[in-house]
């Protein structure tokens, strides 16, 4: 099953999106956006940038967990992964974003 995006609204009225893998696991989370259109532009940016190796920034947290950021051409972070126990797991997460990031399916959970 293919992945999808979920667009949601936080309690303070800001918008965010997550990219879910076909199994329902969250593989990428956006920042908060003040406007719905900005979050929708973020989804479009993931669709554009997710296939490109050079857009992934591999990182290690202060607690030693591996994670990654997906960046746009202007070096702005579009989304951040979950924390992974190993670099190999993180690399599998990147592969999943590459596979699922192209989906056009967006589930609107904003209630608007």
C-alpha positions as CSV (number, residue, x, y, z in Angstrom):
1,X,0.0,0.0,0.0
2,X,1.3,3.5,-0.9
3,X,1.9,6.2,1.7
4,X,0.0,9.4,2.2
5,X,0.1,12.8,3.8
6,X,-2.0,13.9,6.7
7,X,-2.7,17.6,7.1
8,X,-3.8,18.6,10.6
9,X,-4.4,21.7,12.7
10,X,-2.9,22.1,16.1
11,X,-4.7,23.5,19.2
12,X,-3.3,26.9,18.6
13,X,-4.6,27.0,15.0
14,X,-1.3,26.3,13.2
15,X,-1.0,23.6,10.5
16,X,1.4,20.7,10.0
17,X,1.7,17.7,7.9
18,X,3.1,14.2,8.3
19,X,4.1,11.7,5.7
20,X,2.9,8.2,6.5
21,X,4.3,5.0,5.1
22,X,1.9,2.4,3.6
23,X,1.9,0.6,7.0
24,X,0.6,3.8,8.7
25,X,3.9,4.7,10.4
26,X,4.9,8.4,10.5
27,X,8.1,8.8,8.5
28,X,8.4,12.6,8.2
29,X,6.9,15.5,10.2
30,X,6.8,19.1,9.2
31,X,7.2,22.2,11.2
32,X,4.2,24.2,12.2
33,X,2.8,26.7,9.7
34,X,0.6,29.7,10.4
35,X,-1.3,29.3,7.1
36,X,-2.8,26.2,5.6
37,X,-1.5,27.2,2.1
38,X,2.1,27.1,3.6
39,X,1.6,23.6,4.8
40,X,0.3,22.6,1.4
41,X,3.3,24.2,-0.2
42,X,5.4,22.1,2.2
43,X,3.8,18.9,1.0
44,X,4.5,20.0,-2.6
45,X,8.1,20.6,-1.6
46,X,8.4,17.1,-0.2
47,X,7.0,15.7,-3.4
48,X,9.6,17.6,-5.4
49,X,12.7,17.0,-3.1
50,X,12.1,13.5,-1.7
51,X,13.6,11.6,-4.6
52,X,16.9,13.6,-4.4
53,X,19.8,12.1,-2.3
54,X,21.4,15.5,-1.8
55,X,18.3,16.8,0.0
56,X,18.8,14.5,3.0
57,X,20.8,15.7,5.9
58,X,21.8,12.7,8.2
59,X,22.1,13.7,11.8
60,X,22.7,12.3,15.3
61,X,20.9,13.6,18.3
62,X,22.6,14.5,21.6
63,X,21.3,11.2,23.0
64,X,23.0,9.3,20.2
65,X,19.9,8.5,18.1
66,X,20.1,8.8,14.3
67,X,17.6,10.9,12.4
68,X,17.4,13.0,9.2
69,X,16.1,16.3,7.8
70,X,14.7,16.6,4.3
71,X,15.7,20.0,2.9
72,X,14.6,22.1,0.0
73,X,16.9,23.5,-2.6
74,X,17.2,26.7,-0.5
75,X,18.5,24.6,2.4
76,X,15.3,25.1,4.5
77,X,14.2,22.0,6.4
78,X,10.9,20.7,5.0
79,X,10.5,17.8,7.4
80,X,12.3,15.8,10.1
81,X,12.2,12.1,10.8
82,X,11.6,10.2,13.9
83,X,14.6,9.1,16.0
84,X,16.1,5.8,15.0
85,X,18.2,3.4,17.1
86,X,20.7,2.8,14.4
87,X,22.1,4.5,11.3
88,X,20.9,1.6,9.2
89,X,17.3,2.2,10.5
90,X,17.6,5.9,9.6
91,X,18.8,5.0,6.1
92,X,15.7,2.7,5.7
93,X,13.6,5.7,6.8
94,X,15.2,7.8,4.1
95,X,14.4,5.1,1.5
96,X,10.8,5.0,2.7
97,X,10.5,8.8,2.3
98,X,11.9,8.5,-1.2
99,X,9.3,5.8,-2.0
100,X,6.3,7.4,-0.3
101,X,7.1,11.1,-0.7
102,X,5.8,11.2,-4.3
103,X,2.2,10.3,-3.3
104,X,-0.5,12.7,-4.2
105,X,-2.8,11.4,-1.5
106,X,-3.5,14.0,1.2
107,X,-5.9,13.2,4.1
108,X,-7.3,16.4,5.5
109,X,-7.7,16.1,9.2
110,X,-8.0,19.9,9.8
111,X,-11.8,19.9,10.2
112,X,-12.0,22.9,8.0
